[in-house]
Amino acid sequence: MRHWSILLIAATLLGTGCGLPSMGGGNPYTSFYKDVTEGKDLSQMVELSTDKPRVIAGTNMDADYLAMEEDNYTMLGYSEFNSTPAVDPNDAIIQGVKVHASAMVVYERQFTETKSGSTAIVLPSKSPTTAQTINIPYNIDRFDYDVTYWAKLKNRPVFGVRWRNLTPEERSQIGSNKGVLIQMVRKGSPAFQADILEGDIVRKVAEQEVIDIADASDKMGQFAGRTVVVEVLRGNTTKLVQVALNPKS
């Protein structure tokens, strides 16, 4: 078993500027937390939890992001850093409580490299002339740590999807520059209830052509609280779907 003094020396040598928490002090999940809310007051939008967040094991960041949004969560922020195995996993939960997250997605730490070297230590002696210096070798593994923090949405979305603009290949396939592709449908939303599906391409809203995601969002806002017909392309089939949109919150 390594002595704490040797680990402390190695941490001092290797940790500067590399996201290494100091021994016995500082929470790296707090130090390296990035807020994605842009400082907005979220109290009217989300449920700010006062309990420990639910811990979810993450697998794929992109897929997990869409899955959380589908389950009516919105991201508050994330922590990412590179450090040694000395990181306390409870620190991630402490940060979750601090930001009032109701859920957190924790990813298994990923090995990045082993730092090797040696440090000189002067052994104490009664006589300065007989003091002995020894070099103690060290090998310290380093890992990437990643956690995302989420809060449950309170407000009902007008439509309830995440969409994106079409790629050049998709435009070529459908023979049009216009439309948006559905990436995710929130559970219980108007889109969900109307059986709008991931992969659908929205072409029209209330018989008005949809140009891109900005135009699609504007049109949904324009018809909020009303029932509209949404034209989607599903595979090679055009479908007309009646959607009862929620009013704006």
N, C-alpha and C positions, 0 to 999 in steps of 0.2 A: 504494500500500500504506500502511495506517495505521501510525503510529509506536506502539511499545509504550507510550511515556509517555502518549500521548493516550488509549489504551485503558485504561490503569491509572487515569487520572483519571476517566474515564467510569464504570469499574467501581466506583470508590469512591463516586461520586455516586449510581449507580442500584442498586447491589447490596444495600444495607442492608435486611435483613429480607425479601429476595425470593429466597432460595435461590441466590445467585450465589457460586460458589467464588472464592476469592482467587487472583490470578495466581501461579502457581508454587507454590502450597501448598494442602493440604487436598483430600480426595477427596469430592466432593459425593454420590457414591453411598454413601459411608460416613456422612457427616454427616446425610443425609436418609433413612437406612435405617430401616424399621419392621419389627420382629421380630413375627411372628404366632404364634410357638410358645409364647408366654407363659412363656418361661424354662424350659420343660420339658427334661429330659434325653432327647434323642432317639436316643442311641447304640444303644438296643435296638430302636428302631422303624425307623430309616432308615440308609442307607449314607452315611456322612459322607465325602465325597470329599476327597482331598488333591491332586488334579490340577486343572488348569484346567477350568471347567465347559463343557459343550457349549452353544454359542450358537444359539438358535432365534429366527428372525424372527417377531415377533408381528404379528397383524392385528386381531383382535377380542378384547378382554380376557375377556369372558364365555365366548366359545367356546373360547379358548385355555386358560382355567382348567379347563373340563371335559375338554378334550382331554388335558391333562397328567395329570389325575387318572385318566382312562381308561387312560393308559399307565403307571399305578402310581407316579406321583410325588405328593409332598405339598409344599405351599408352606412355605418357611422364612421368607420375608419379601419386602419389595419396597422399591424406592427411587423416589421421585417428587419432582421439583423443577422450578423454572422458572429458566432462566439464558440466557446468551449462547451463541453458537456456539463459544466457547473451551473447552468441555468435552471432555476427552480420553476417547474411547470405551474405551480400555484400563483406565480407572479402574473401569468397570463390572465387568470381568473380575477386577480386583484385589479388589473387594468380594465377588465370587462365591467366590474362593479363601478369603477371610477367613471366610466363613460356611459353608465346606465344601459348597457347592452342587455338585450333579453336572450341573445344567442351569440355564440362565437364558433367559428370554424377553425379548428386547429389542424395544422399539417404536420406530418411526421418530419422530424428534423432530417436534413439532407447533408451527408458528409461532403465537405468541399476539399479539405487538404489536411496534411499533418505538418505542423511546424516543428522543426528539429533544430537543436543547437546545444549550447552549454553556457553555464554561468559560473563565474569565479566566486568562491566563498572563502574568506579568510577565517580559519579556525582560531578561537581564542587561545591565548597562551600567557603564562606568567611572565615570559620574557619576550619583548618585541623582536628580538633577534632570532628567536626560534619559532615565530609564527609561521603557520603552514597554510598555503593557498591550494585549494583543490578545485577542479572543474567538474561540475555536476551536469551531466547530459540531461536533456529533456526532450520528450516527444509529446506534443499536444495536438490532439485532433480538433478540427474546427468544423462547425456545422452551420447551415442556414436554418433560421427559425422564421416561421410565417404563421400569423393568426389574423383572421378578419373578424370584425365586430359588427353586429346587426341589431336593429330594433324593429319591432312589429309595427306595421302601418295602422293608423287609426282611420284615416280617411278612405272613402270608397273611390276608386279611380273612375274616371269618366268612361273609359273603354277597357283598360286593364291589360295592356300588352307592352312588350319591348319589341321594337322594330328597327330595321336598318335599311339604308339605301341599297338598291340593287347593284350587283357587281356588273362589269362589262359583259361577262359571260352570260349572266342571267338576263340582261337586256337583250342580248343577241338571241337567246333561246325563246323569249316571249315576243320578240319583234317589236319592242317598245322601250323608250327611255323612261317611262313613267311607272310608278308603283313603289311599294315598300314591302319588304319581306318580314313576316312575323317570326321573331326569334324565341319568344316566351309568352305564355298566356297565364295571367295571375288566376289562381284558384278562386272561384266564386264571383269573379268579375263579370261585367256584361259580355265581354268577348268569350269568356269561359262558358257562360250559360247559353250563348248562341252557337256554341260548337265551332268557333274560330279555332284553327289548329296551327301549331308550330309548323312553319314551312309554307303556309298560305301566303300568297302575294296579294296585297290589297290594291285593287285597281281604281275603284271608285267609292265615294261616300255620298249617299243621297244623289246619285246620278252625276256627281261632279268628279272629274278625274283627279287622282292623287298624283302629285308630281314627285315628292320626296318626303322625308320624315318631318321636316318643318311644316310642309303643307298638310300632311296627314294630321299632325297635332293641332294645327289651326282649325281644320275642318271638324275634328272631334269636339274641340272647344266651342265651335260655332253652333253645333247641334246638341250640346250637352243637355241632358234632361229630356230628350226627345227620342222617339223610335225612328231609326233610319235603316235603309237598305244598304248593306255593304257588299260590294262586288269583289269577290276574291277569285284568284286563279289557283286551283288545287291540282297540281300535276298538269294535265292537259285539259282539265275541265273547268269551265267558268261557273261559279255558283253565286246566287243572290241570297244573302243571309240577312234576316231581319234582326236588328240589335236594339235593345232598349238601353240607351246610354244613361248613365247616372248623371245627376246635376253636378256642377262644379262645387267643390267643397269650399 
